[in-house]
Amino acid sequence: ERMEHKEIRGRIDAAIAQLSPEHRAVILMKEIEEMQYHEIAESLGCSIGTVMSRLFYARKKLQNLLRDVYENV
């Protein structure tokens, strides 16, 4: 059965809430606020490499948490 948009959004929000504070921050800055890597690094006081690493692991965690959502879309 196809998942409703509202249900999907709720699952995404819940998955983001399960991320560590560091991973949640970079995901929100990059994907929601559409900030560039250098802007995120400056805002968080870390290197661009750290931002990229955190994004990689945050996306990987979200992908695992939301696997069933993607299968039902």
TAPE-V518074 format. One line per field, one symbol per residue. ss: DSSP state (H for helix, E for strand, - for the rest). psi: psi as a letter, one per 30 degrees, with the letter a starting at -180 (. if undefined). A space follows every 50 residues. Layout:
ss->???
psi->???
//
This chain:
ss->----HHHHHHHHHHHHH---HHHHHHHHHHHH----HHHHHHHH---HHH HHHHHHHHHHHHHHH-HHHHH--
psi->kkkkeeeeeeeeeeeefflleeeeeeeeeeeefhlleeeeeeefhlleee eeeeeeeeeeeeeeegefeefg.
//
